[in-house]
């Protein structure tokens, strides 16, 4: 007797962007990385997998993931605990590179096809980390168009259970240096909130 097909299984089988990816500099095939279960308490809402995640099939297996785990205070074992943490980017596949070798933005089609269904399948969420501009705009609306301003206003959003975070890419190292309050004020509060969300019965 075969096992029932889950929503994550459906997503992993998606090829809706095959033509789009074939036309990129990397000319790659879709490989959706779906990492969630209905029991999750913490949602990490990111942008889209990078090339390393495309290769590994596991979210945040790259330096950005190392930085994000440091920000949240989570060990790798805790971070990848599917029963408690859902990692749901705005697009499930690596979008490819542009002509300059930079990551392309998440294709909007992915969120249109899947995001509402995924969010409806996560009834026990206590906390959401909106990582990067695309995730902020989806979870916080048009008012989150300015990433720096939205992160600076983190206390207001955190009071509603959504923490806006810059993308943990090396490209944002300069921003982190220019905004030392992120490390001194936001991160201790974030780590405490993450612990509290995961500790709740």
SVG drawing of the C-alpha trace seen along z (x, -y; Angstrom):
<svg xmlns="http://www.w3.org/2000/svg" viewBox="-5 -53 36 55">
<polyline fill="none" stroke="black" stroke-width="0.4" points="0.0,0.0 1.5,-3.3 1.8,-6.3 -0.5,-9.3 1.0,-12.2 1.6,-15.2 1.7,-18.8 5.5,-18.8 5.5,-15.9 3.4,-17.8 5.8,-20.8 8.8,-18.6 7.3,-17.3 6.5,-20.8 8.1,-21.7 6.1,-24.9 9.3,-27.0 11.3,-24.5 11.3,-26.8 12.3,-29.8 15.2,-28.0 16.4,-26.5 16.7,-30.0 19.0,-31.2 22.8,-31.3 22.8,-28.0 20.3,-26.3 19.3,-24.1 16.2,-21.9 13.7,-22.6 14.6,-21.0 12.0,-22.3 13.3,-22.2 10.2,-21.7 11.0,-21.5 7.9,-21.7 5.4,-19.6 2.1,-20.6 3.5,-20.4 5.9,-23.3 6.0,-26.0 8.5,-28.3 8.4,-29.4 11.6,-30.6 10.3,-32.4 13.3,-33.0 13.8,-34.1 14.8,-31.2 17.4,-28.4 20.9,-29.2 23.1,-27.0 24.5,-25.1 21.0,-24.3 20.0,-23.3 22.8,-20.8 22.1,-19.5 18.3,-19.5 18.4,-20.8 17.7,-24.5 20.4,-26.9 23.3,-24.5 25.6,-27.4 27.3,-30.4 24.0,-32.2 22.6,-29.3 25.5,-29.4 24.9,-33.1 21.1,-32.6 21.7,-29.8 24.0,-32.1 21.3,-34.8 18.6,-32.5 20.9,-30.6 19.8,-27.3 22.1,-24.3 22.0,-22.5 20.1,-19.7 17.4,-22.1 17.4,-24.1 16.6,-21.0 14.0,-19.5 11.1,-19.2 8.6,-18.5 9.2,-22.0 10.7,-24.3 9.3,-24.9 11.7,-26.5 9.5,-27.9 11.1,-30.3 9.1,-32.6 10.3,-30.3 11.2,-26.6 13.7,-26.4 17.1,-28.0 16.1,-30.8 19.5,-30.7 22.0,-33.5 21.7,-36.6 24.3,-37.7 26.5,-39.2 26.5,-36.0 24.1,-37.3 21.1,-35.3 17.9,-36.0 14.9,-37.0 12.4,-34.4 9.8,-33.9 6.4,-35.2 4.7,-32.2 5.9,-29.9 4.2,-31.9 1.1,-32.2 0.9,-28.5 1.9,-27.3 2.2,-29.8 -1.4,-30.0 -1.7,-26.3 1.5,-25.9 0.5,-28.5 -2.9,-26.9 -1.1,-23.6 0.8,-25.1 -1.8,-25.6 0.5,-25.6 2.9,-28.4 3.9,-30.6 6.6,-32.7 7.6,-33.8 11.0,-35.0 10.6,-37.0 14.1,-36.9 14.7,-39.3 12.6,-41.7 10.3,-39.3 9.3,-37.5 8.8,-40.8 6.5,-42.1 4.4,-38.9 4.0,-38.6 3.9,-42.3 2.4,-43.8 3.4,-46.8 4.5,-48.8 7.5,-46.5 8.9,-47.7 11.9,-49.3 13.9,-46.5 16.1,-48.6 13.2,-50.6 11.2,-47.5 14.0,-45.8 14.6,-49.0 10.9,-48.9 11.3,-45.3 9.7,-45.8 6.4,-46.7 6.3,-43.7 7.7,-41.3 4.8,-42.2 2.6,-40.6 4.8,-37.5 6.7,-38.4 10.4,-39.2 11.7,-41.0 15.4,-40.1 17.8,-41.1 19.0,-38.3 22.0,-36.6 24.1,-36.8 27.7,-38.1 26.4,-40.9 24.7,-42.4 27.9,-42.4 28.3,-46.1 24.7,-46.8 25.3,-44.8 28.4,-46.9 26.5,-50.2 23.6,-49.1 25.2,-47.7 21.9,-47.8 20.9,-44.7 23.4,-42.6 23.2,-44.4 19.4,-44.9 17.5,-42.7 19.4,-39.5 19.2,-38.8 15.5,-39.4 15.2,-37.2 17.0,-34.3 14.7,-34.5 11.6,-34.6 12.8,-31.6 13.4,-29.6 10.0,-30.6 8.2,-29.6 9.9,-26.2 9.4,-25.5 5.7,-26.0 3.7,-22.7"/>
</svg>
